[in-house]
Amino acid sequence: MKDEDILHDVGDSVGAAAELNLKHVIVYFQQVAGATDFARQFGHTLRTLPPEQRPPWVGALSISSINGNHTPDQRATLLNDFANADRAVSTNAQVLSEGIDLPAVDAIVFASRTESVRRSR
């Protein structure tokens, strides 16, 4: 799966988030680079959607990335900012695991590169 495919698939998830009014979403990645790249590109990707597909809250969306390279204090700040944002997406690699208790989270998405062929819907 290519980076563009991951952006497309997670974009579909954000479309569902808009439809369901989900406000705090964590996207899990296997690699730090994938999580970081996604967080860096995602806002731009949303802003370039055609107006009829672009959620009205795009400009106010908080996008961050948390990974195993952050210090405990940095992680705490990132998670606090995520929880306190009106609407947020945070990518994660090698930090947040099963059993984490973040009451603000409405949904999680698993995104990982694979060698699978992406089929059109």
MMTF fields as JSON, N, C-alpha, C and O atoms, coordinates in Angstrom:
{
  "mmtfVersion": "1.0.0",
  "mmtfProducer": "UNKNOWN",
  "numBonds": 483,
  "numAtoms": 484,
  "numGroups": 121,
  "numChains": 1,
  "numModels": 1,
  "chainsPerModel": [1],
  "groupsPerChain": [121],
  "chainIdList": ["A"],
  "bondAtomList": [4, 2, 8, 6, 12, 10, 16, 14, 20, 18, 24, 22, 28, 26, 32, 30, 36, 34, 40, 38, 44, 42, 48, 46, 52, 50, 56, 54, 60, 58, 64, 62, 68, 66, 72, 70, 76, 74, 80, 78, 84, 82, 88, 86, 92, 90, 96, 94, 100, 98, 104, 102, 108, 106, 112, 110, 116, 114, 120, 118, 124, 122, 128, 126, 132, 130, 136, 134, 140, 138, 144, 142, 148, 146, 152, 150, 156, 154, 160, 158, 164, 162, 168, 166, 172, 170, 176, 174, 180, 178, 184, 182, 188, 186, 192, 190, 196, 194, 200, 198, 204, 202, 208, 206, 212, 210, 216, 214, 220, 218, 224, 222, 228, 226, 232, 230, 236, 234, 240, 238, 244, 242, 248, 246, 252, 250, 256, 254, 260, 258, 264, 262, 268, 266, 272, 270, 276, 274, 280, 278, 284, 282, 288, 286, 292, 290, 296, 294, 300, 298, 304, 302, 308, 306, 312, 310, 316, 314, 320, 318, 324, 322, 328, 326, 332, 330, 336, 334, 340, 338, 344, 342, 348, 346, 352, 350, 356, 354, 360, 358, 364, 362, 368, 366, 372, 370, 376, 374, 380, 378, 384, 382, 388, 386, 392, 390, 396, 394, 400, 398, 404, 402, 408, 406, 412, 410, 416, 414, 420, 418, 424, 422, 428, 426, 432, 430, 436, 434, 440, 438, 444, 442, 448, 446, 452, 450, 456, 454, 460, 458, 464, 462, 468, 466, 472, 470, 476, 474, 480, 478],
  "bondOrderList": [1, 1, 1, 1, 1, 1, 1, 1, 1, 1, 1, 1, 1, 1, 1, 1, 1, 1, 1, 1, 1, 1, 1, 1, 1, 1, 1, 1, 1, 1, 1, 1, 1, 1, 1, 1, 1, 1, 1, 1, 1, 1, 1, 1, 1, 1, 1, 1, 1, 1, 1, 1, 1, 1, 1, 1, 1, 1, 1, 1, 1, 1, 1, 1, 1, 1, 1, 1, 1, 1, 1, 1, 1, 1, 1, 1, 1, 1, 1, 1, 1, 1, 1, 1, 1, 1, 1, 1, 1, 1, 1, 1, 1, 1, 1, 1, 1, 1, 1, 1, 1, 1, 1, 1, 1, 1, 1, 1, 1, 1, 1, 1, 1, 1, 1, 1, 1, 1, 1, 1],
  "groupList": [{"groupName": "MET", "atomNameList": ["N", "CA", "C", "O"], "elementList": ["N", "C", "C", "O"], "formalChargeList": [0, 0, 0, 0], "bondAtomList": [1, 0, 2, 1, 3, 2], "bondOrderList": [1, 1, 2], "singleLetterCode": "M", "chemCompType": "L-PEPTIDE LINKING"}, {"groupName": "LYS", "atomNameList": ["N", "CA", "C", "O"], "elementList": ["N", "C", "C", "O"], "formalChargeList": [0, 0, 0, 0], "bondAtomList": [1, 0, 2, 1, 3, 2], "bondOrderList": [1, 1, 2], "singleLetterCode": "K", "chemCompType": "L-PEPTIDE LINKING"}, {"groupName": "ASP", "atomNameList": ["N", "CA", "C", "O"], "elementList": ["N", "C", "C", "O"], "formalChargeList": [0, 0, 0, 0], "bondAtomList": [1, 0, 2, 1, 3, 2], "bondOrderList": [1, 1, 2], "singleLetterCode": "D", "chemCompType": "L-PEPTIDE LINKING"}, {"groupName": "GLU", "atomNameList": ["N", "CA", "C", "O"], "elementList": ["N", "C", "C", "O"], "formalChargeList": [0, 0, 0, 0], "bondAtomList": [1, 0, 2, 1, 3, 2], "bondOrderList": [1, 1, 2], "singleLetterCode": "E", "chemCompType": "L-PEPTIDE LINKING"}, {"groupName": "ILE", "atomNameList": ["N", "CA", "C", "O"], "elementList": ["N", "C", "C", "O"], "formalChargeList": [0, 0, 0, 0], "bondAtomList": [1, 0, 2, 1, 3, 2], "bondOrderList": [1, 1, 2], "singleLetterCode": "I", "chemCompType": "L-PEPTIDE LINKING"}, {"groupName": "LEU", "atomNameList": ["N", "CA", "C", "O"], "elementList": ["N", "C", "C", "O"], "formalChargeList": [0, 0, 0, 0], "bondAtomList": [1, 0, 2, 1, 3, 2], "bondOrderList": [1, 1, 2], "singleLetterCode": "L", "chemCompType": "L-PEPTIDE LINKING"}, {"groupName": "HIS", "atomNameList": ["N", "CA", "C", "O"], "elementList": ["N", "C", "C", "O"], "formalChargeList": [0, 0, 0, 0], "bondAtomList": [1, 0, 2, 1, 3, 2], "bondOrderList": [1, 1, 2], "singleLetterCode": "H", "chemCompType": "L-PEPTIDE LINKING"}, {"groupName": "VAL", "atomNameList": ["N", "CA", "C", "O"], "elementList": ["N", "C", "C", "O"], "formalChargeList": [0, 0, 0, 0], "bondAtomList": [1, 0, 2, 1, 3, 2], "bondOrderList": [1, 1, 2], "singleLetterCode": "V", "chemCompType": "L-PEPTIDE LINKING"}, {"groupName": "GLY", "atomNameList": ["N", "CA", "C", "O"], "elementList": ["N", "C", "C", "O"], "formalChargeList": [0, 0, 0, 0], "bondAtomList": [1, 0, 2, 1, 3, 2], "bondOrderList": [1, 1, 2], "singleLetterCode": "G", "chemCompType": "PEPTIDE LINKING"}, {"groupName": "SER", "atomNameList": ["N", "CA", "C", "O"], "elementList": ["N", "C", "C", "O"], "formalChargeList": [0, 0, 0, 0], "bondAtomList": [1, 0, 2, 1, 3, 2], "bondOrderList": [1, 1, 2], "singleLetterCode": "S", "chemCompType": "L-PEPTIDE LINKING"}, {"groupName": "ALA", "atomNameList": ["N", "CA", "C", "O"], "elementList": ["N", "C", "C", "O"], "formalChargeList": [0, 0, 0, 0], "bondAtomList": [1, 0, 2, 1, 3, 2], "bondOrderList": [1, 1, 2], "singleLetterCode": "A", "chemCompType": "L-PEPTIDE LINKING"}, {"groupName": "ASN", "atomNameList": ["N", "CA", "C", "O"], "elementList": ["N", "C", "C", "O"], "formalChargeList": [0, 0, 0, 0], "bondAtomList": [1, 0, 2, 1, 3, 2], "bondOrderList": [1, 1, 2], "singleLetterCode": "N", "chemCompType": "L-PEPTIDE LINKING"}, {"groupName": "TYR", "atomNameList": ["N", "CA", "C", "O"], "elementList": ["N", "C", "C", "O"], "formalChargeList": [0, 0, 0, 0], "bondAtomList": [1, 0, 2, 1, 3, 2], "bondOrderList": [1, 1, 2], "singleLetterCode": "Y", "chemCompType": "L-PEPTIDE LINKING"}, {"groupName": "PHE", "atomNameList": ["N", "CA", "C", "O"], "elementList": ["N", "C", "C", "O"], "formalChargeList": [0, 0, 0, 0], "bondAtomList": [1, 0, 2, 1, 3, 2], "bondOrderList": [1, 1, 2], "singleLetterCode": "F", "chemCompType": "L-PEPTIDE LINKING"}, {"groupName": "GLN", "atomNameList": ["N", "CA", "C", "O"], "elementList": ["N", "C", "C", "O"], "formalChargeList": [0, 0, 0, 0], "bondAtomList": [1, 0, 2, 1, 3, 2], "bondOrderList": [1, 1, 2], "singleLetterCode": "Q", "chemCompType": "L-PEPTIDE LINKING"}, {"groupName": "THR", "atomNameList": ["N", "CA", "C", "O"], "elementList": ["N", "C", "C", "O"], "formalChargeList": [0, 0, 0, 0], "bondAtomList": [1, 0, 2, 1, 3, 2], "bondOrderList": [1, 1, 2], "singleLetterCode": "T", "chemCompType": "L-PEPTIDE LINKING"}, {"groupName": "ARG", "atomNameList": ["N", "CA", "C", "O"], "elementList": ["N", "C", "C", "O"], "formalChargeList": [0, 0, 0, 0], "bondAtomList": [1, 0, 2, 1, 3, 2], "bondOrderList": [1, 1, 2], "singleLetterCode": "R", "chemCompType": "L-PEPTIDE LINKING"}, {"groupName": "PRO", "atomNameList": ["N", "CA", "C", "O"], "elementList": ["N", "C", "C", "O"], "formalChargeList": [0, 0, 0, 0], "bondAtomList": [1, 0, 2, 1, 3, 2], "bondOrderList": [1, 1, 2], "singleLetterCode": "P", "chemCompType": "L-PEPTIDE LINKING"}, {"groupName": "TRP", "atomNameList": ["N", "CA", "C", "O"], "elementList": ["N", "C", "C", "O"], "formalChargeList": [0, 0, 0, 0], "bondAtomList": [1, 0, 2, 1, 3, 2], "bondOrderList": [1, 1, 2], "singleLetterCode": "W", "chemCompType": "L-PEPTIDE LINKING"}],
  "groupTypeList": [0, 1, 2, 3, 2, 4, 5, 6, 2, 7, 8, 2, 9, 7, 8, 10, 10, 10, 3, 5, 11, 5, 1, 6, 7, 4, 7, 12, 13, 14, 14, 7, 10, 8, 10, 15, 2, 13, 10, 16, 14, 13, 8, 6, 15, 5, 16, 15, 5, 17, 17, 3, 14, 16, 17, 17, 18, 7, 8, 10, 5, 9, 4, 9, 9, 4, 11, 8, 11, 6, 15, 17, 2, 14, 16, 10, 15, 5, 5, 11, 2, 13, 10, 11, 10, 2, 16, 10, 7, 9, 15, 11, 10, 14, 7, 5, 9, 3, 8, 4, 2, 5, 17, 10, 7, 2, 10, 4, 7, 13, 10, 9, 16, 15, 3, 9, 7, 16, 16, 9, 16],
  "groupIdList": [1, 2, 3, 4, 5, 6, 7, 8, 9, 10, 11, 12, 13, 14, 15, 16, 17, 18, 19, 20, 21, 22, 23, 24, 25, 26, 27, 28, 29, 30, 31, 32, 33, 34, 35, 36, 37, 38, 39, 40, 41, 42, 43, 44, 45, 46, 47, 48, 49, 50, 51, 52, 53, 54, 55, 56, 57, 58, 59, 60, 61, 62, 63, 64, 65, 66, 67, 68, 69, 70, 71, 72, 73, 74, 75, 76, 77, 78, 79, 80, 81, 82, 83, 84, 85, 86, 87, 88, 89, 90, 91, 92, 93, 94, 95, 96, 97, 98, 99, 100, 101, 102, 103, 104, 105, 106, 107, 108, 109, 110, 111, 112, 113, 114, 115, 116, 117, 118, 119, 120, 121],
  "secStructList": [7, 7, 2, 2, 2, 2, 2, 2, 2, 2, 2, 2, 2, 2, 2, 2, 2, 2, 2, 2, 6, 7, 7, 3, 3, 3, 3, 3, 7, 1, 1, 2, 2, 2, 2, 2, 2, 2, 2, 2, 2, 2, 2, 2, 2, 2, 2, 6, 1, 7, 6, 6, 6, 1, 7, 6, 6, 4, 4, 4, 7, 3, 3, 3, 3, 3, 3, 6, 6, 1, 7, 2, 2, 2, 2, 2, 2, 2, 2, 2, 2, 2, 2, 2, 1, 1, 1, 3, 3, 3, 3, 3, 3, 1, 1, 7, 7, 6, 6, 7, 7, 7, 6, 6, 7, 7, 3, 3, 3, 3, 7, 7, 7, 7, 1, 7, 7, 7, 7, 7, 7],
  "xCoordList": [0.858, 0.0, 0.898, 1.859, 0.594, 1.372, 0.87, -0.233, 1.705, 1.31, -0.015, -0.859, -0.201, -1.432, -2.638, -3.714, -2.451, -3.546, -3.905, -5.081, -2.883, -3.14, -3.902, -4.878, -3.457, -4.164, -5.607, -6.518, -5.821, -7.178, -8.03, -9.154, -7.493, -8.261, -8.574, -9.693, -7.597, -7.859, -8.769, -9.564, -8.654, -9.582, -11.015, -11.936, -11.196, -12.523, -12.98, -14.147, -12.04, -12.374, -12.753, -13.653, -12.07, -12.415, -13.79, -14.548, -14.114, -15.457, -16.489, -17.527, -16.192, -17.088, -17.112, -18.161, -15.951, -15.885, -16.768, -17.436, -16.764, -17.612, -19.085, -19.897, -19.408, -20.8, -21.281, -22.432, -20.4, -20.762, -20.446, -20.697, -19.895, -19.499, -18.476, -18.562, -17.51, -16.417, -15.437, -15.077, -15.009, -14.177, -12.731, -11.87, -12.449, -11.084, -10.751, -11.296, -9.843, -9.502, -7.994, -7.201, -7.616, -6.204, -5.978, -6.74, -4.921, -4.556, -3.261, -2.23, -3.333, -2.179, -1.379, -1.93, -0.069, 0.869, 1.922, 2.205, 2.503, 3.578, 4.906, 5.724, 5.116, 6.399, 6.257, 5.274, 7.247, 7.264, 7.222, 6.507, 7.977, 8.015, 6.633, 6.249, 5.889, 4.537, 3.614, 2.843, 3.686, 2.84, 3.188, 2.3, 4.467, 4.922, 4.548, 4.058, 4.782, 4.451, 2.955, 2.535, 2.171, 0.721, 0.274, -0.493, 0.755, 0.365, 0.774, 0.052, 1.924, 2.412, 1.57, 1.375, 1.072, 0.373, -1.147, -1.806, -1.692, -3.133, -3.939, -4.946, -3.525, -4.241, -4.316, -5.371, -3.2, -3.164, -4.105, -4.845, -4.062, -4.931, -6.398, -7.166, -6.784, -8.174, -8.539, -9.634, -7.617, -7.91, -8.032, -8.657, -7.447, -7.515, -8.689, -8.864, -9.491, -10.688, -11.652, -11.674, -12.446, -13.467, -14.4, -14.664, -14.895, -15.719, -16.86, -17.172, -17.482, -18.615, -18.175, -19.005, -16.876, -16.351, -15.59, -15.276, -15.301, -14.484, -15.339, -16.276, -15.017, -15.773, -15.6, -14.527, -16.623, -16.554, -15.537, -15.132, -15.122, -14.204, -12.738, -11.883, -12.431, -11.048, -10.068, -8.994, -10.408, -9.5, -9.208, -8.172, -10.107, -9.937, -9.408, -9.227, -9.158, -8.702, -7.275, -6.376, -7.078, -5.742, -5.165, -5.787, -3.981, -3.334, -1.968, -1.166, -1.713, -0.427, 0.031, -0.711, 1.261, 1.819, 2.599, 3.367, 2.398, 3.104, 3.826, 3.276, 5.058, 5.816, 6.826, 6.996, 7.477, 8.422, 9.651, 10.405, 9.871, 11.019, 10.734, 11.66, 9.472, 9.121, 9.44, 9.362, 9.798, 10.023, 8.672, 7.643, 8.651, 7.372, 6.651, 5.426, 7.398, 6.76, 6.152, 5.054, 6.866, 6.326, 5.063, 4.089, 5.079, 3.903, 2.713, 1.596, 2.961, 1.877, 1.284, 0.065, 2.138, 1.669, 0.854, -0.218, 1.362, 0.65, -0.72, -1.714, -0.759, -2.043, -3.01, -4.215, -2.493, -3.336, -3.906, -5.095, -3.051, -3.514, -4.572, -5.569, -4.357, -5.306, -6.659, -7.7, -6.63, -7.861, -8.627, -9.857, -7.901, -8.538, -8.934, -9.59, -8.551, -8.918, -10.395, -10.951, -11.019, -12.414, -12.545, -13.497, -11.576, -11.575, -10.112, -9.346, -9.72, -8.311, -8.101, -8.894, -7.01, -6.507, -5.066, -4.278, -4.736, -3.357, -2.885, -3.564, -1.713, -1.124, -0.225, 0.284, -0.037, 0.697, 1.55, 1.107, 2.762, 3.624, 4.474, 5.194, 4.386, 5.257, 5.088, 6.03, 3.901, 3.668, 2.365, 2.372, 1.267, -0.048, -0.374, -0.26, -0.775, -1.047, -2.408, -3.119, -2.746, -4.018, -4.152, -3.209, -5.317, -5.582, -5.371, -5.641, -4.889, -4.706, -6.072, -7.053, -6.12, -7.39, -7.394, -6.861, -7.991, -8.143, -9.627, -10.107, -10.35, -11.798, -12.209, -13.32, -11.343, -11.717, -11.797, -12.388, -11.213, -11.141, -12.507, -13.148, -12.933, -14.184, -13.971, -14.853, -12.79, -12.536, -11.037, -10.241, -10.683, -9.306, -9.299, -10.264, -8.193, -8.013, -6.652, -5.672, -6.591, -5.317, -4.893, -5.6, -3.734, -3.21, -1.804, -0.931, -1.595, -0.247, -0.003, -0.919, 1.238, 1.621, 1.622, 2.111, 1.075, 1.103, 1.457, 1.548, 1.648, 1.9, 0.603, 0.62, -0.51, -1.797, -2.152, -1.78, -2.863, -3.348, -4.607, -5.519, -4.655, -5.83, -6.855, -6.551, -8.043, -9.119, -10.032, -10.319, -10.482, -11.416, -12.764, -13.156, -13.464, -14.797, -15.852, -17.039],
  "yCoordList": [-1.172, 0.0, 1.227, 1.298, 2.177, 3.396, 4.449, 4.343, 5.476, 6.567, 7.188, 7.504, 7.366, 7.978, 7.111, 7.626, 5.792, 4.891, 5.008, 4.989, 5.129, 5.304, 6.607, 6.637, 7.687, 8.962, 8.827, 9.356, 8.125, 7.949, 7.155, 7.547, 6.039, 5.195, 5.918, 5.834, 6.622, 7.351, 8.539, 8.941, 9.099, 10.146, 9.634, 10.346, 8.392, 7.777, 7.712, 7.95, 7.387, 7.308, 8.676, 8.789, 9.715, 11.065, 11.449, 12.147, 10.995, 11.219, 10.585, 11.178, 9.382, 8.717, 9.487, 9.611, 10.009, 10.794, 12.03, 12.411, 12.648, 13.828, 13.436, 14.11, 12.343, 11.884, 11.498, 11.751, 10.886, 10.44, 11.47, 11.237, 12.611, 13.682, 13.215, 13.578, 12.407, 11.978, 13.13, 13.756, 13.408, 14.584, 14.28, 15.147, 13.096, 12.745, 11.356, 10.352, 11.318, 10.073, 9.848, 10.763, 8.624, 8.234, 7.276, 6.328, 7.529, 6.685, 5.958, 6.584, 4.637, 3.815, 3.44, 2.983, 3.646, 3.261, 2.339, 2.404, 1.481, 0.611, 1.353, 1.067, 2.292, 2.99, 4.47, 5.125, 4.97, 6.387, 7.282, 8.284, 6.931, 7.76, 7.872, 8.952, 6.786, 6.821, 7.706, 8.482, 7.595, 8.413, 9.891, 10.738, 10.19, 11.576, 12.173, 13.3, 11.414, 11.898, 12.147, 13.154, 11.23, 11.392, 12.663, 13.454, 12.854, 14.046, 15.319, 16.316, 15.281, 16.457, 16.737, 17.899, 15.705, 15.865, 15.959, 16.488, 15.464, 15.277, 16.574, 16.625, 17.593, 18.874, 19.411, 19.866, 19.362, 19.819, 18.975, 19.497, 17.662, 16.768, 17.128, 17.175, 17.378, 17.756, 19.08, 19.233, 20.041, 21.368, 21.315, 22.195, 20.302, 20.216, 19.376, 19.212, 18.845, 18.12, 19.078, 20.269, 18.568, 19.429, 19.953, 19.243, 21.166, 21.771, 20.893, 20.902, 20.142, 19.311, 18.108, 17.49, 17.775, 16.66, 17.126, 16.326, 18.417, 18.958, 19.258, 20.053, 18.619, 18.914, 20.38, 20.947, 20.999, 22.419, 22.726, 23.879, 21.735, 21.948, 21.76, 21.757, 21.603, 21.33, 22.368, 22.003, 23.634, 24.69, 24.665, 25.164, 24.091, 24.059, 22.723, 22.553, 21.775, 20.448, 20.497, 21.027, 19.951, 19.824, 18.484, 17.44, 18.519, 17.296, 17.195, 18.127, 16.04, 15.841, 14.408, 13.565, 14.153, 12.811, 12.529, 13.369, 11.344, 10.933, 9.623, 8.732, 9.521, 8.292, 8.024, 8.828, 6.906, 6.461, 7.332, 7.156, 8.254, 9.16, 10.353, 11.065, 10.583, 11.699, 11.352, 10.194, 12.372, 12.18, 11.999, 12.349, 11.466, 11.355, 12.698, 12.755, 13.773, 15.094, 15.537, 16.093, 15.291, 15.635, 14.834, 15.373, 13.556, 12.705, 13.224, 13.298, 13.581, 14.093, 15.369, 15.539, 16.256, 17.504, 17.213, 17.786, 16.319, 15.984, 15.369, 15.714, 14.464, 13.821, 14.803, 14.744, 15.698, 16.719, 17.66, 17.978, 18.103, 18.974, 18.269, 18.879, 16.993, 16.192, 16.142, 16.409, 15.803, 15.653, 16.968, 16.97, 18.082, 19.381, 20.104, 21.144, 19.575, 20.191, 19.94, 18.921, 20.868, 20.665, 19.486, 18.709, 19.357, 18.268, 17.966, 18.871, 16.685, 16.351, 14.973, 14.05, 14.874, 13.602, 13.512, 14.442, 12.389, 12.168, 10.848, 9.827, 10.885, 9.641, 9.092, 9.837, 7.791, 7.124, 6.013, 5.273, 5.912, 4.785, 4.455, 5.309, 3.231, 2.693, 3.351, 3.383, 3.872, 4.453, 3.952, 3.207, 4.35, 4.004, 2.562, 2.162, 1.797, 0.387, -0.004, 0.811, -1.246, -1.772, -1.503, -1.693, -1.064, -0.809, 0.626, 0.968, 1.486, 2.889, 3.506, 3.231, 4.325, 4.926, 6.412, 7.238, 6.736, 8.124, 8.373, 8.141, 8.837, 9.013, 9.912, 9.775, 10.825, 11.739, 11.05, 11.598, 9.861, 9.192, 8.65, 7.894, 9.063, 8.586, 7.381, 6.532, 7.308, 6.237, 6.063, 6.971, 4.857, 4.602, 4.039, 3.415, 4.271, 3.785, 3.11, 3.639, 1.947, 1.262, 1.454, 1.052, 2.071, 2.334, 1.774, 2.135, 0.894, 0.36, 0.034, -0.321, 0.162, -0.169, -1.688, -2.411, -2.145, -3.566, -3.719, -2.735, -4.915, -5.18, -5.544, -5.933, -5.416, -5.762, -4.807, -3.634, -5.323, -4.506, -3.808, -4.441, -2.502, -1.714, -1.805, -1.556, -2.155, -2.288, -1.069, -0.576, -0.594, 0.535, 0.095, -1.063, 1.029, 0.724, 1.137, 0.958],
  "zCoordList": [0.0, 0.0, 0.0, 0.767, -0.843, -0.957, 0.018, 0.554, 0.242, 1.132, 0.699, 1.538, -0.631, -1.114, -0.762, -0.457, -0.807, -0.465, 1.006, 1.37, 1.855, 3.283, 3.507, 4.257, 2.856, 2.993, 2.525, 3.162, 1.423, 0.904, 1.885, 2.197, 2.37, 3.289, 4.593, 5.099, 5.133, 6.365, 6.071, 6.921, 4.871, 4.466, 4.476, 4.877, 4.03, 4.112, 5.566, 5.876, 6.45, 7.876, 8.42, 9.252, 7.951, 8.4, 7.863, 8.537, 6.651, 6.132, 7.05, 7.343, 7.496, 8.454, 9.766, 10.398, 10.181, 11.418, 11.313, 12.274, 10.144, 9.95, 10.013, 10.647, 9.348, 9.328, 10.724, 11.08, 11.513, 12.855, 13.934, 15.117, 13.52, 14.435, 15.476, 16.649, 15.031, 15.906, 16.032, 15.035, 17.238, 17.465, 17.825, 17.674, 18.288, 18.69, 18.164, 18.624, 17.186, 16.505, 16.606, 16.384, 16.942, 16.953, 15.799, 15.607, 15.028, 13.899, 14.26, 14.507, 14.285, 14.638, 13.393, 12.392, 13.482, 12.431, 13.021, 14.218, 12.192, 12.652, 12.742, 13.617, 11.849, 11.764, 12.144, 11.796, 12.855, 13.244, 12.008, 11.992, 10.984, 9.774, 9.14, 8.69, 9.097, 8.525, 9.326, 8.761, 10.649, 11.523, 11.381, 11.288, 11.366, 11.256, 9.908, 9.838, 8.83, 7.489, 7.339, 6.767, 7.852, 7.748, 8.462, 7.912, 9.687, 10.451, 9.714, 9.735, 9.069, 8.355, 7.103, 6.749, 6.434, 5.16, 5.28, 4.385, 6.348, 6.418, 6.334, 5.627, 7.024, 6.965, 5.553, 5.112, 4.84, 3.448, 2.59, 1.757, 2.811, 2.044, 2.249, 1.289, 3.485, 3.759, 3.109, 2.568, 3.163, 2.592, 1.075, 0.483, 0.429, -1.036, -1.529, -2.737, -0.617, -1.03, -1.721, -1.409, -2.655, -3.255, -2.16, -1.189, -2.299, -1.247, -0.754, 0.437, -1.641, -1.226, -0.372, 0.295, -0.389, 0.408, 1.651, 2.533, 1.708, 2.793, 4.014, 3.939, 5.154, 6.38, 6.782, 6.574, 7.348, 7.704, 8.799, 8.947, 9.561, 10.676, 10.313, 11.199, 9.035, 8.619, 9.156, 9.637, 9.087, 9.531, 11.02, 11.459, 11.795, 13.249, 13.762, 14.967, 12.863, 13.272, 13.806, 13.152, 14.977, 15.563, 15.117, 15.309, 14.526, 14.045, 14.707, 14.654, 15.335, 15.996, 15.794, 15.291, 16.193, 16.098, 17.367, 17.835, 17.919, 19.126, 18.823, 18.176, 19.297, 19.033, 20.14, 21.057, 20.038, 21.057, 21.217, 22.174, 20.317, 20.438, 21.336, 21.726, 21.668, 22.548, 24.002, 24.413, 24.762, 26.195, 26.88, 26.301, 28.087, 28.806, 28.949, 28.842, 29.191, 29.302, 27.972, 27.942, 26.876, 25.559, 25.265, 24.739, 25.602, 25.393, 26.186, 25.673, 27.444, 28.29, 27.692, 27.672, 27.209, 26.593, 25.338, 25.146, 24.478, 23.247, 23.539, 22.901, 24.501, 24.839, 25.492, 25.248, 26.313, 26.931, 25.867, 25.886, 24.939, 23.857, 23.009, 22.622, 22.723, 21.961, 22.677, 22.075, 23.947, 24.726, 24.862, 24.915, 24.918, 25.132, 23.846, 23.903, 22.701, 21.421, 21.139, 21.548, 20.442, 20.052, 19.095, 19.179, 18.18, 17.211, 16.901, 16.569, 17.01, 16.856, 16.243, 16.428, 15.511, 15.006, 15.478, 15.299, 16.079, 16.498, 15.916, 16.022, 15.301, 14.828, 15.921, 16.757, 15.904, 16.958, 16.361, 15.482, 16.845, 16.501, 17.719, 18.237, 18.161, 19.204, 20.574, 21.365, 20.857, 22.183, 22.779, 23.759, 22.202, 22.745, 22.383, 21.225, 23.37, 23.11, 23.661, 24.247, 23.464, 23.941, 25.431, 26.2, 25.819, 27.226, 27.655, 28.806, 26.749, 27.123, 27.422, 26.731, 28.438, 28.865, 28.512, 29.253, 27.39, 26.951, 26.692, 25.583, 27.691, 27.547, 26.388, 25.876, 25.963, 24.882, 23.517, 22.587, 23.385, 22.086, 21.669, 22.398, 20.469, 19.899, 18.988, 18.855, 18.356, 17.398, 17.204, 17.443, 16.759, 16.37, 14.955, 14.512, 14.255, 12.892, 12.845, 13.37, 12.22, 12.033, 10.587, 9.662, 10.401, 9.063, 8.982, 9.772, 8.027, 7.862, 6.404, 5.662, 6.015, 4.647, 4.504, 5.373, 3.411, 3.106, 1.636, 0.902, 1.232, -0.177, -0.892, -2.06, -0.194, -0.79, -1.917, -1.901, -2.875, -3.978, -3.512, -2.98, -3.712, -3.325, -4.434, -5.601, -4.071, -5.05, -4.96, -3.869, -6.108, -6.131, -5.605, -5.744, -5.004, -4.478, -5.44, -5.168]
}
